Amino acid sequence: MQQKEFTSLPPRPKLNSSAEEAYPWYSVGSGIWEYPLNSGNSLDSPTGTTSITSGERSVIQWCEPNVQWPLDNSVITHDYIEEVTFLEGGLKDLTLQQEWGPGAYAYRLPDMKHGPYRAGENGCLEFVKCISVTKGT
């Protein structure tokens, strides 16, 4: 983990940006971008991944307007703790038919089912923190 401070984020990637145009943001799916804040497993690069094998990571995530994921409409689970705070725009959980907006917060334990999602017409900006867990301890 590194000390890092800034007063404003770099501009969000434009629609249909290439990885080079979007840097320091990196794509984690069609229309979904992450700006690395900090990581315990070296994800602070445009070739980062959403897999958390050890430690933790914190990112700002930008979902372009109306983007839906996963593309196959499957429910999402993962093997790490995920904390999400919504900063701008909105997001709809298509299973629960529930909408989330600025100020909303989610704390998800490993294997918690959630999604699929669709970003609102203005997109969705969120702070996401992921923490790995060791199962069986």
C-alpha positions in Angstrom: 0.0 0.0 0.0 1.2 3.5 -0.8 0.4 6.9 0.5 -1.6 8.8 -2.1 -3.5 12.0 -2.0 -5.2 14.1 -4.7 -7.8 16.8 -4.9 -9.7 15.6 -8.0 -9.9 12.6 -10.2 -8.5 12.6 -13.7 -11.2 13.0 -16.4 -13.3 9.9 -16.9 -12.7 7.8 -20.1 -14.7 9.0 -23.1 -17.1 6.5 -24.7 -15.2 3.9 -26.8 -11.8 4.9 -25.4 -8.8 2.7 -26.0 -6.7 1.6 -23.0 -4.0 4.1 -24.0 -6.6 7.0 -24.2 -8.2 6.1 -20.9 -5.0 5.7 -18.9 -4.7 5.8 -15.8 -8.2 4.3 -15.9 -8.3 0.7 -17.0 -11.2 -1.4 -18.4 -12.6 -4.3 -16.3 -15.5 -4.9 -18.7 -17.4 -3.3 -21.6 -18.2 0.3 -20.4 -16.7 -0.3 -16.9 -13.5 1.5 -15.9 -11.5 1.6 -12.7 -9.0 4.2 -11.4 -6.6 2.5 -9.0 -6.2 4.2 -5.7 -4.2 1.6 -3.7 -3.6 -2.1 -3.7 -1.8 -4.7 -1.6 -1.2 -6.8 -4.7 0.2 -4.5 -7.4 -2.9 -3.6 -9.4 -1.9 0.0 -9.8 -1.5 -0.4 -13.6 -3.7 -0.3 -16.7 -3.3 -4.1 -16.9 -5.0 -4.5 -13.5 -7.5 -7.2 -12.7 -10.5 -7.5 -10.5 -9.2 -10.8 -9.0 -8.1 -10.3 -5.4 -5.7 -13.1 -4.4 -4.2 -11.4 -1.4 -4.4 -8.2 0.5 -6.8 -5.5 -0.6 -7.4 -2.9 -3.2 -9.3 0.4 -3.5 -10.5 1.9 -6.7 -12.9 4.4 -8.1 -15.2 2.6 -10.6 -16.9 4.4 -13.5 -19.8 2.7 -15.3 -20.8 4.4 -18.5 -24.4 5.4 -19.0 -26.9 2.5 -19.4 -24.1 -0.2 -19.4 -25.4 -3.5 -18.1 -23.3 -6.3 -16.6 -22.5 -9.1 -16.6 -23.3 -9.4 -20.3 -25.0 -12.8 -19.8 -27.3 -11.3 -17.0 -25.9 -13.8 -14.4 -25.8 -13.2 -10.7 -22.4 -12.1 -9.4 -20.5 -13.7 -6.5 -16.9 -13.4 -5.5 -14.5 -14.8 -2.9 -13.6 -11.5 -1.2 -15.3 -8.8 0.9 -16.5 -5.9 -1.1 -17.4 -2.4 0.2 -19.1 0.1 -2.2 -20.0 3.7 -1.7 -22.0 5.4 -4.5 -20.7 8.9 -5.3 -22.6 10.0 -8.5 -25.2 8.7 -10.8 -27.1 5.6 -10.2 -27.2 1.8 -10.5 -30.1 -0.7 -10.6 -29.9 -4.2 -9.3 -32.0 -6.1 -12.0 -32.7 -9.0 -9.7 -33.9 -7.0 -6.7 -35.4 -4.2 -8.9 -33.7 -1.8 -6.5 -31.9 1.4 -7.4 -28.9 2.8 -5.7 -27.7 6.4 -5.9 -25.3 8.9 -4.3 -24.7 8.2 -0.6 -25.8 4.5 -0.8 -23.5 1.9 0.7 -23.1 -1.8 0.3 -21.0 -4.3 2.3 -20.8 -7.7 0.7 -19.4 -10.8 2.2 -17.8 -13.5 0.1 -20.3 -15.6 -2.0 -23.1 -13.0 -1.5 -25.3 -13.0 -4.6 -25.9 -9.6 -6.2 -26.6 -8.1 -9.6 -26.8 -8.2 -12.5 -26.8 -4.4 -12.8 -27.5 -1.5 -15.2 -26.0 1.9 -14.8 -28.4 4.9 -14.9 -28.6 7.3 -17.8 -25.9 9.5 -16.3 -23.6 6.5 -15.5 -22.4 5.6 -12.0 -19.3 6.6 -10.1 -18.5 4.5 -7.0 -15.7 4.0 -4.5 -14.9 0.2 -4.2 -12.8 -1.5 -1.6 -12.1 -5.2 -1.9 -10.5 -7.3 0.9 -9.3 -10.8 0.5 -10.3 -13.5 3.0 -8.7 -16.8 3.8 -11.5 -19.4 3.9 -11.5 -21.9 6.8 -9.8 -19.6 9.3 
